[in-house]
Amino acid sequence: MTESAREGIDITRILHAPRERVFEAWTTPEHFAAWYGGDAEVPLDRVSMDVRPGGAWSLVMVVPGTEMPFHGVYREVVAPERLVFTVKDASAPDDIEGETVTATFTDRGDRTTEMAFQQRGGNLTAEQYAAAEDGWEAFFDALVARLASF
């Protein structure tokens, strides 16, 4: 395992879309449901997003035979530059806030956006961080496809 896998997750992607559109894909239920979860289904009626500091978000990913709920709270919302929010799944203990996700969107000036993603919290083992990183990479592949479609 790399040191970063033990501490959290860091992913940077160059996305072929203006940062306003990337931000919209992160903050609009219809778009978020289309890419969060990768190939898993995220029914739109199971997504709730109150995108403001202190606002809650939740969704349910549906894979054959099981449902996987996720939820958290927005800590920072700076449109279209930055989002900071917590994320927990059903296996997380009730007495923790969960992991903290920071997504920063930098306009590269050519209708592309650099998305810098970071997840921290120390709540996962090295193996869990590695698996979560693989999951986020699949989600971001779906994000690329979604950005090309709207």
Backbone bond lengths (Angstrom), bond angles and torsions (degrees), N, CA, C in turn:
res aa  C-N    CA-C-N  psi(-1)  N-CA   C-N-CA  omega(-1)  CA-C   N-CA-C  phi
1 M - - - 1.452 - - 1.523 110.09 -
2 T 1.307 115.27 143.48 1.454 119.36 174.86 1.516 108.91 -80.90
3 E 1.309 115.87 160.81 1.465 119.83 178.92 1.523 110.89 -59.26
4 S 1.342 117.65 -40.76 1.463 119.65 -178.02 1.525 111.44 -65.02
5 A 1.347 117.79 -31.98 1.460 119.74 178.93 1.520 110.40 -66.24
6 R 1.332 117.94 -31.48 1.458 120.99 179.04 1.521 111.48 -76.05
7 E 1.316 117.61 -29.62 1.461 121.32 -175.58 1.521 112.83 -93.16
8 G 1.295 116.82 -24.00 1.458 120.32 -175.93 1.505 109.83 160.40
9 I 1.315 115.00 -151.92 1.457 121.60 -176.18 1.520 108.69 -133.04
10 D 1.336 116.03 136.65 1.456 122.88 173.87 1.525 107.74 -133.14
11 I 1.319 116.71 122.28 1.460 122.15 178.95 1.522 107.57 -135.95
12 T 1.326 116.52 133.18 1.456 120.68 173.68 1.515 107.98 -122.75
13 R 1.315 115.51 132.85 1.467 121.40 178.33 1.520 109.12 -131.95
14 I 1.327 115.97 145.59 1.456 122.00 168.63 1.523 106.17 -98.20
15 L 1.323 115.50 120.77 1.466 121.73 -176.85 1.520 109.51 -108.85
16 H 1.309 116.54 137.21 1.466 121.83 -178.13 1.531 109.87 -88.88
17 A 1.334 113.59 69.32 1.463 122.09 178.44 1.525 107.60 -164.06
18 P 1.335 117.01 148.87 1.464 119.37 175.36 1.533 110.48 -62.34
19 R 1.327 116.44 150.17 1.465 117.98 -174.94 1.524 112.97 -63.14
20 E 1.337 118.72 -27.45 1.469 119.45 176.52 1.531 110.46 -61.22
21 R 1.334 115.94 -38.75 1.466 119.70 179.28 1.527 110.55 -71.40
22 V 1.324 117.20 -38.36 1.469 120.73 177.46 1.529 109.43 -62.78
23 F 1.339 116.30 -45.95 1.464 120.28 178.38 1.532 110.34 -59.67
24 E 1.324 116.79 -42.47 1.463 121.38 178.16 1.528 110.83 -60.62
25 A 1.316 117.09 -38.62 1.469 120.30 179.44 1.530 111.77 -65.06
26 W 1.325 117.61 -26.76 1.463 122.31 178.07 1.528 112.88 -86.35
27 T 1.334 117.78 -19.61 1.471 119.79 -168.37 1.524 114.57 -121.67
28 T 1.311 118.67 2.99 1.461 122.72 178.98 1.523 108.16 -113.69
29 P 1.330 118.45 124.18 1.471 119.77 -175.34 1.535 114.45 -51.34
30 E 1.331 117.61 -42.94 1.469 119.83 -177.23 1.524 111.15 -61.49
31 H 1.321 116.72 -42.10 1.460 120.34 -178.90 1.532 111.19 -76.30
32 F 1.334 117.44 -43.60 1.457 121.40 -179.23 1.530 110.46 -59.84
33 A 1.330 116.55 -43.89 1.466 121.05 179.85 1.523 111.70 -63.49
34 A 1.325 117.00 -27.93 1.463 121.15 -177.45 1.526 112.65 -74.63
35 W 1.339 118.04 -24.62 1.470 118.55 -177.57 1.511 114.32 -118.70
36 Y 1.328 118.85 -30.17 1.464 120.09 179.82 1.523 107.50 -67.42
37 G 1.286 115.96 125.79 1.455 120.30 -177.76 1.516 113.16 105.17
38 G 1.334 116.60 -5.90 1.461 118.90 179.39 1.522 111.17 61.11
39 D 1.322 116.79 -118.04 1.462 121.35 -179.48 1.523 113.60 -81.29
40 A 1.318 117.79 -11.41 1.466 120.86 179.16 1.527 109.76 -70.18
41 E 1.312 116.27 151.73 1.459 120.72 176.49 1.528 109.43 -82.30
42 V 1.321 115.71 135.98 1.463 121.81 173.39 1.525 106.24 -124.95
43 P 1.343 116.77 94.49 1.468 118.89 -178.29 1.530 110.98 -60.57
44 L 1.315 115.70 132.19 1.462 120.68 -176.67 1.526 111.69 -59.38
45 D 1.329 117.57 -33.15 1.471 119.49 179.50 1.533 112.26 -73.39
46 R 1.330 117.57 -2.14 1.462 121.91 177.07 1.532 111.21 -110.74
47 V 1.352 116.67 16.14 1.466 122.48 178.89 1.524 108.69 -113.96
48 S 1.330 115.69 132.82 1.464 121.70 176.10 1.526 107.38 -135.39
49 M 1.343 115.88 129.26 1.465 119.91 -178.66 1.524 109.92 -139.36
50 D 1.327 117.03 117.54 1.459 123.76 173.01 1.535 105.84 -111.96
51 V 1.335 115.17 83.73 1.467 121.79 -168.38 1.523 110.65 -80.37
52 R 1.320 114.66 84.18 1.467 123.63 175.33 1.519 106.36 -160.56
53 P 1.326 118.31 154.79 1.462 118.73 178.04 1.532 110.93 -54.63
54 G 1.318 116.45 126.93 1.461 122.08 -177.27 1.512 113.42 90.72
55 G 1.327 117.94 -11.47 1.457 121.75 179.35 1.524 111.14 -77.33
56 A 1.310 115.82 150.17 1.463 121.48 -178.51 1.525 111.17 -97.36
57 W 1.325 114.99 155.85 1.457 121.40 172.24 1.526 107.07 -136.16
58 S 1.325 115.97 154.20 1.462 120.71 175.12 1.519 108.57 -159.69
59 L 1.313 114.31 155.69 1.461 120.37 173.10 1.513 108.49 -160.01
60 V 1.319 114.91 165.67 1.459 121.61 177.04 1.520 108.01 -127.07
61 M 1.339 115.35 123.17 1.462 120.62 172.32 1.522 106.99 -90.30
62 V 1.322 115.34 136.08 1.457 120.77 -179.99 1.524 108.55 -115.73
63 V 1.315 114.92 118.72 1.463 121.07 173.07 1.522 106.33 -119.25
64 P 1.318 117.50 156.20 1.474 118.34 -177.07 1.531 112.06 -49.52
65 G 1.320 114.21 121.15 1.450 120.77 175.98 1.509 116.64 89.13
66 T 1.341 118.35 -6.32 1.461 117.97 -178.66 1.524 111.44 -156.93
67 E 1.328 114.04 158.18 1.458 122.30 173.34 1.518 107.81 -117.85
68 M 1.333 115.65 140.77 1.457 120.88 -178.36 1.527 108.78 -125.38
69 P 1.345 117.37 99.83 1.471 119.57 179.28 1.526 111.99 -81.26
70 F 1.325 114.81 143.37 1.462 123.49 174.91 1.522 107.63 -130.83
71 H 1.336 116.15 148.67 1.468 119.14 176.48 1.524 109.81 -158.21
72 G 1.324 114.46 167.42 1.450 120.22 178.03 1.509 111.23 -179.10
73 V 1.329 114.00 -168.66 1.464 121.76 -177.13 1.526 108.23 -133.73
74 Y 1.321 115.82 137.29 1.468 120.92 175.25 1.526 108.77 -75.36
75 R 1.313 115.91 130.23 1.466 121.55 176.29 1.515 111.30 -99.93
76 E 1.334 116.85 -41.73 1.470 121.99 178.54 1.519 108.63 -135.38
77 V 1.317 115.42 138.53 1.458 121.61 173.88 1.522 106.43 -137.26
78 V 1.330 116.18 108.17 1.459 122.16 178.96 1.525 106.75 -125.09
79 A 1.339 115.41 90.54 1.468 120.26 -176.66 1.517 110.07 -71.68
80 P 1.312 119.28 138.54 1.473 128.94 -9.43 1.527 111.67 -99.56
81 E 1.343 116.75 31.92 1.464 121.29 -168.39 1.514 115.83 -97.32
82 R 1.340 117.77 -34.44 1.471 117.80 -166.53 1.518 111.31 -158.63
83 L 1.329 114.30 141.14 1.458 122.40 170.96 1.523 108.53 -130.59
84 V 1.318 116.16 136.65 1.457 121.45 171.96 1.527 105.63 -130.82
85 F 1.331 115.40 125.76 1.456 119.50 -179.67 1.516 110.16 -150.96
86 T 1.315 115.68 161.78 1.455 120.61 175.43 1.519 109.01 -94.62
87 V 1.328 115.02 157.32 1.460 121.11 177.24 1.530 108.70 -142.63
88 K 1.316 114.36 132.81 1.463 122.16 176.39 1.520 108.37 -136.38
89 D 1.326 115.58 149.02 1.453 119.18 170.29 1.524 108.46 -111.83
90 A 1.302 116.65 -179.02 1.465 120.81 -174.43 1.523 112.84 -65.43
91 S 1.335 118.13 -21.09 1.465 120.43 -178.20 1.524 112.98 -83.35
92 A 1.331 117.84 -11.53 1.468 121.05 -177.67 1.521 110.35 -72.79
93 P 1.330 117.11 139.96 1.466 119.71 176.85 1.534 111.15 -59.75
94 D 1.323 116.03 147.09 1.464 121.02 -179.07 1.522 113.16 -62.93
95 D 1.341 117.06 -27.46 1.468 119.85 -172.65 1.533 114.01 -88.89
96 I 1.336 117.90 12.50 1.465 119.37 175.13 1.525 109.22 -117.84
97 E 1.344 115.00 154.01 1.464 120.18 176.99 1.517 111.87 -73.69
98 G 1.311 116.09 -24.60 1.456 120.60 -174.91 1.507 110.68 103.40
99 E 1.297 115.42 -169.03 1.453 121.92 178.49 1.531 109.10 -81.66
100 T 1.316 116.53 152.58 1.459 121.16 176.08 1.523 108.79 -105.93
101 V 1.320 115.33 126.21 1.457 123.21 177.92 1.524 108.39 -106.44
102 T 1.332 115.61 132.20 1.458 121.85 172.93 1.523 107.52 -122.44
103 A 1.315 115.90 123.30 1.464 121.58 176.36 1.523 107.37 -120.33
104 T 1.323 115.70 120.96 1.458 122.32 -179.51 1.521 108.46 -115.66
105 F 1.323 116.14 133.18 1.457 122.32 -175.61 1.526 108.73 -117.66
106 T 1.337 116.50 116.83 1.451 121.80 -177.51 1.523 109.43 -112.96
107 D 1.324 115.19 122.98 1.469 121.79 177.90 1.518 108.62 -70.84
108 R 1.336 116.53 122.02 1.461 120.87 -179.47 1.523 112.24 -91.71
109 G 1.332 117.77 0.64 1.451 121.32 173.90 1.512 115.12 83.09
110 D 1.299 119.31 0.21 1.462 122.21 -178.52 1.541 110.87 -129.74
111 R 1.332 115.38 35.92 1.465 122.84 -177.05 1.525 111.70 62.25
112 T 1.329 115.81 24.80 1.458 120.80 171.62 1.520 108.05 -122.26
113 T 1.313 114.13 158.12 1.457 121.51 -176.56 1.517 108.97 -131.86
114 E 1.324 115.70 132.90 1.454 119.37 170.09 1.516 107.72 -88.65
115 M 1.327 115.49 121.55 1.462 121.43 177.14 1.520 107.77 -105.45
116 A 1.325 115.73 116.25 1.466 121.42 175.82 1.525 107.14 -105.05
117 F 1.321 115.53 118.81 1.462 122.98 -176.52 1.518 108.65 -113.30
118 Q 1.314 115.01 136.32 1.460 120.59 177.21 1.519 108.90 -140.07
119 Q 1.327 116.34 136.02 1.469 121.59 173.23 1.514 107.80 -125.92
120 R 1.317 115.74 127.74 1.456 122.40 179.51 1.523 109.28 -137.05
121 G 1.310 115.54 165.01 1.453 120.20 175.65 1.508 112.93 159.29
122 G 1.336 116.09 -29.74 1.453 118.96 179.46 1.511 114.15 74.76
123 N 1.334 116.82 14.72 1.458 120.73 -177.54 1.525 113.08 -91.41
124 L 1.330 117.32 -6.24 1.455 121.13 -175.16 1.523 110.28 -117.16
125 T 1.321 115.59 153.40 1.462 120.28 173.13 1.526 108.47 -75.87
126 A 1.329 116.35 169.11 1.463 120.77 177.40 1.523 110.54 -57.20
127 E 1.322 116.72 -41.22 1.459 120.69 179.88 1.533 111.28 -66.52
128 Q 1.324 116.79 -38.96 1.469 120.39 178.16 1.522 110.80 -67.20
129 Y 1.343 117.64 -39.88 1.465 119.53 176.36 1.523 110.78 -62.78
130 A 1.329 117.44 -41.39 1.464 120.67 179.09 1.531 110.22 -62.29
131 A 1.315 117.23 -43.22 1.470 120.79 178.57 1.525 110.63 -66.27
132 A 1.339 117.03 -41.21 1.463 120.55 179.04 1.529 110.25 -64.84
133 E 1.326 117.18 -37.69 1.458 120.19 178.20 1.534 110.37 -63.25
134 D 1.326 116.66 -43.38 1.471 120.01 175.76 1.523 110.57 -58.86
135 G 1.337 116.35 -41.21 1.458 120.84 178.19 1.516 112.26 -62.11
136 W 1.334 116.75 -47.86 1.470 120.29 178.68 1.522 110.86 -60.98
137 E 1.336 118.09 -39.85 1.469 120.29 178.62 1.530 110.09 -59.49
138 A 1.336 117.14 -42.32 1.466 120.60 177.36 1.528 110.67 -65.61
139 F 1.326 116.96 -40.40 1.465 120.56 177.05 1.525 109.61 -59.59
140 F 1.344 116.78 -44.64 1.462 120.27 -177.41 1.521 111.85 -69.28
141 D 1.329 118.13 -29.20 1.469 119.98 171.18 1.528 109.47 -61.74
142 A 1.339 116.53 -42.04 1.472 121.30 177.32 1.533 110.37 -67.07
143 L 1.335 117.83 -34.96 1.465 121.62 176.83 1.525 110.25 -62.14
144 V 1.322 117.01 -43.24 1.468 121.22 177.99 1.536 109.65 -57.23
145 A 1.325 116.33 -45.56 1.469 120.08 179.08 1.510 111.15 -64.40
146 R 1.325 117.55 -40.37 1.463 120.66 -179.97 1.532 110.97 -65.03
147 L 1.318 117.04 -42.92 1.465 120.48 -179.85 1.515 111.45 -62.33
148 A 1.308 117.46 -30.02 1.474 121.28 178.72 1.524 111.74 -75.71
149 S 1.341 116.77 -14.23 1.465 119.85 -172.89 1.535 114.47 -101.24
150 F 1.342 117.39 -6.70 1.479 117.87 179.48 1.489 112.35 -135.17
